[in-house]
């Protein structure tokens, strides 16, 4: 299977537990600044977010299916972000991965996104779920159902944002949006596909897949 690295490069990884979206976005921006100043190596941040709807740069609000007031009443944050793409939903039971590192050596943006897809597909395969790509629609799918989403932002070759893999996510909350601006798309999760695991169960297989795909020498950084 295809890999995307030139040679192993030390990168730290941290599981942050459950953290608000805006807090972790700020952390990524701070770390990107440190990388650009050559004060820090790359870092893979893994996290779960409380219920949050995010707008990518291409989202104008037409795919939000409830009012901001109703979202607030339900305890759902709405955040306009710098990532690409349209609208998506984050919630507990979803493994969110933010690789903050220089992607130039990975072959650029297109190859980097392909690698993120590959990480999800290999992780799913580890648990016996056959995943696939869908031409023109970045992310991870299993059959016609979408199980993982991707949205990134790159500045001076350093990425932030990343991917979200539905593990045991409350799928009914995706009814608040038109996921990724795709009418009729059906969201799924590992749990929905018959694999009863938690986010913590998925972390090690995901980190292993990330190591293999990107050739990073990952070090757990508590």
Secondary structure, DSSP 8 states (H G I E B T S, - for coil): -----SS-EEEEEEEEEE--HHHHHHHHHHHHHHHHTTSS-EEEEEEE-SSEEEE-TT--STTB-S-HHHHHHTT-EEEE-SSSSSEEEE-TTEEEEEEESB-GGGTSHHHHHHHHHHHHHHHHHHTT---B--TTS-SEEETTEEEEEEEEEEETTEEEEEEEEESS--GGGGGGB-GGG-TT-EE--TTTTT----HHHHHHHHHHHHHHHH-EEEEE--
